[in-house]
């Protein structure tokens, strides 16, 4: 199975983080294991970033140990501007919607050279 990302147009972009929300933030470097032959992150690399920041976030949440078994039901990954191998990326994660049985999390991935990937994942617990 092959996968590729296409550039997303401005009309279909996900909404920005609300001003009253302080996102959970981490940085990392785009490594060779996450990039394809075109030097941009592969979909599985982006999915790994989402999983890693999710677990990092749970480690600092007061009740994080009670919520480690969420099943991702749907993910949207929009490449707005390409990110390249070797760049430092900043990941910002926040909750976009919740209920007692599901949640929707946003992660914005910004590259040090101007690249941008927007994501949203819906999970059930």
Residue, then its C-alpha position, 0 to 999 in steps of 0.5 A: x500500500x502506498x500513501x501520499x499527501x497532497x497540498x490542501x487548499x485554503x477553503x477546506x482548512x481546519x479551524x485554528x486553535x481558539x485564543x482562550x486555549x493553551x495548546x500542549x506543545x512539543x518539538x522534534x526533528x523530522x528524521x529519515x524514518x519519518x520521511x519519504x524519498x521526496x524528503x517530506x514526512x510520510x503519512x505513517x510518520x505524521x501518525x507517529x507524531x500524533x501518537x507520540x504527542x498524545x502520550x506525552x500529553x497524557x503523562x502531564x494530565x492529572x487523570x492521564x493514566x485513566x485514558x490510555x485506551x482510546x481508539x482513533x476512529x478517524x483522522x484528517x491530515x492536511x498538508x498546507x505547506x510541505x515540511x522537509x527532512x531535517x527540519x525542527x517541527x513544533x507540535x501543538x495539541x488541543x481538544x476541539x470537542x469532547x463527550x463522555x465517550x469520545x473526543x476530537x483532538x487537533x494537532x498543528x505541526x509547524x516546520x522551522x522552514x515554514x511548512x505546516x500540517x494540520x490534523x484532527x483525530x476523533x477517538x472513542x474510549 
